[in-house]
Amino acid sequence: LVGSEMCIRDRNKKMKKVFVLFMVFFCACNGNEKSFDVLNIQPTASYVNASEVFGDFELLPLEATKESIIAKITKMQALGNTIFILDSKQKKVLLFTSKGKHLTTIFNAGRGPNEYLTLNDFLIYNNELLLLSRASKKILVYSITGVFKRVIHLDEQYTQFVKGKEDHTLLLYKDYMSSSQGEFFNFEVFDL
């Protein structure tokens, strides 16, 4: 059993590398030339001051209330003056202002039609907040302010997603291979 667990871990590491390479290729081939600054950090001491790495930064203390405690930050994204934080451990998405004030928490875990068993990823897309639940095979759609709108049912258990190249499409990723008509794939373009 230990050996099989190690094989699974090794396969997962390889799959993540394939995903990263695919995403680099996918983003590089979109026809838009972009330049990126490369930052090389040479570890010469046991610590580095943030001011040596970043030109300008600001520490933002988040309001700590009973509803806004975070166990594990899985993903963060900002849109305008709102910060969205996915806490996959507690199965919730928290919304804060750019000043750190807690706005609301989306927590709707359960087995009901508008509920989810897990939260694996989120995406802000066309002024809507999309929550991906692998175990429930759903994308739950909320307004940017956290009001539930609708559910999109999926055929597979996807773990991550990004905006697709075309309007109204998503690129969904799953960390296992499955066959559709004899072809094996990890990615699927999903039309909204």
Helices and strands as residue ranges (DSSP letters): H 2-28, H 50-53, E 75-79, E 82-87, E 92-97, E 102-106, E 121-125, E 128-133, E 138-143, E 148-153, E 160-163, E 169-180, E 183-191
